[in-house]
Amino acid sequence: MAEPEAIKNYEQKFEEVYASKIKPKLAALEKERIRASRMCSACIIIVLPVVFGAILFALMGINDDYAFILFCLVFLAIIIAVKIYNSVNKKYRCKIKSHLLPFVLSVFGDFRIDSGAASMPLNIIQKYGLFPAARAKVDDDHISGTYEGISVNITETRLTHSEGSKNNRRTVVDFYGLVIKLKQAKKYSGVTVVASSMSSCSKGLEKVELEDAEFNQIFDVYTNDQVEARYLLTTALMERMKVVCTNSGVRRISCIFINDICYLFLDYKDTDASSSLQCQRYDTEFVFFEVGGIFQPLDNKDAMKAPIMQLSHIFDIIQCLKLSQNIGL
């Protein structure tokens, strides 16, 4: 979907920014990365012998009272090590992002890290029938800027709920991806929701049956204004949404049109987005807009280019759907 020439221009700008702004900061940050990685490695090195030792004692057979004490000590050691590991890793990620990501984002103009929450609150998402099972919401990065004259806010979001009980309790991911808020000049009087496989809808919204049978199979549409919904969902927009679902690597997409805002939900859960968008896990549950991992030297220029590819991908989707147009869609 991406235009090779556009990506080439972004990469050329990145080379200039890297040489003048990023590279001079790497030496000091690399020392911090090494210190942090040693602390994380120490957590692993300490825990492994404790676990293996406990297994050995268990195989040799020990008194039940001692076995219980040993189990508690091993469990406590693992909990402490995991907490230290996660704390060090998170602190490092936040630091290198605050120091380096703004320079990477400057390739696109005025895009920046936004400290304020940009996506919809969980209760509002549920109100309009999206991901009704979700009970918890965690946001990571908030990025904002202007694309083709409209305000854009991008938030990396994970929605989850728990299933089972006691020892069988597990966390289920309902949505993992990007929530994109687009502020447009056209103000809508009603609410229109377009979603893949909606399992519920809010009270006051009624289902819309459109002429495109294929579109109706992929998406559910609910609105409180049938006329406005049909105005928004033109034949051309429906075709573009089908193309994005097929060709962009997105598992499913959803939209909410309300007032002068379009909320676009791009769900990458259970897709190959990690490879297609050049995301890397970096020992964290979030993969977008990372500029390096705690065990990866900071002089890896390709890792810092990942956010460029990811934002280019997002702009491609906005462009494909023509959501940057103020009216007409």
DARAQUI-V278891 format. One record per backbone hydrogen bond with DSSP energy under -0.5 kcal/mol. CO is the residue of the C=O (numbers start at 1). NH is the residue of the N-H. If there is no record, write none. Layout:
[[CO NH] [CO NH]]
This chain:
[[2 4] [3 7] [4 8] [5 9] [6 10] [7 11] [8 12] [9 13] [10 14] [11 15] [12 16] [13 17] [14 18] [15 19] [16 20] [17 21] [17 22] [18 23] [22 25] [22 26] [23 26] [23 27] [25 29] [26 30] [27 31] [28 32] [29 33] [30 34] [31 35] [32 36] [33 37] [34 38] [35 39] [36 40] [37 41] [38 42] [39 43] [40 44] [41 45] [42 46] [43 47] [44 48] [45 49] [46 50] [47 51] [48 52] [49 53] [50 54] [51 55] [52 56] [53 57] [54 58] [55 59] [56 60] [57 61] [63 67] [64 68] [65 69] [66 70] [67 71] [68 72] [69 73] [70 74] [71 75] [72 76] [73 77] [74 78] [75 79] [76 80] [77 81] [78 82] [79 83] [80 84] [81 85] [82 86] [83 87] [84 88] [85 89] [86 90] [87 91] [88 92] [89 93] [90 94] [91 95] [92 96] [93 97] [94 98] [95 99] [96 100] [96 101] [97 101] [97 102] [100 103] [100 104] [101 105] [102 106] [104 107] [105 108] [106 109] [108 110] [112 144] [113 115] [121 124] [121 125] [122 126] [123 127] [124 128] [125 130] [126 129] [129 200] [131 134] [136 160] [138 158] [141 156] [142 114] [143 154] [144 112] [145 152] [147 150] [150 147] [151 183] [152 145] [153 181] [154 143] [155 157] [155 179] [156 140] [157 177] [158 138] [159 174] [159 175] [160 135] [160 136] [161 172] [163 170] [165 168] [166 169] [170 163] [172 161] [172 174] [175 159] [176 268] [176 269] [177 157] [178 180] [178 266] [179 155] [179 181] [180 182] [180 264] [181 153] [181 183] [182 184] [182 262] [183 151] [190 259] [191 224] [192 257] [193 222] [194 255] [195 197] [195 198] [195 220] [202 205] [206 223] [207 209] [208 210] [211 213] [212 216] [213 217] [214 218] [215 219] [218 197] [220 195] [221 208] [222 193] [223 206] [225 229] [226 230] [227 231] [228 232] [229 233] [232 234] [234 238] [235 239] [236 240] [237 241] [238 242] [239 243] [240 244] [241 245] [242 246] [243 247] [244 248] [244 250] [252 267] [254 265] [255 194] [256 258] [256 263] [257 192] [258 261] [259 188] [260 184] [261 258] [262 182] [262 264] [263 256] [263 265] [264 180] [264 266] [265 254] [265 267] [266 178] [266 268] [267 251] [267 252] [268 271] [272 275] [272 276] [273 277] [273 279] [274 279] [275 278] [281 284] [287 280] [287 290] [293 296] [297 300] [299 301] [300 304] [301 305] [302 305] [302 306] [303 306] [305 308] [305 309] [306 310] [307 311] [308 312] [309 313] [310 314] [311 315] [312 316] [313 317] [314 318] [315 319] [316 320] [317 321] [318 322] [318 323] [318 324] [322 325] [326 186]]
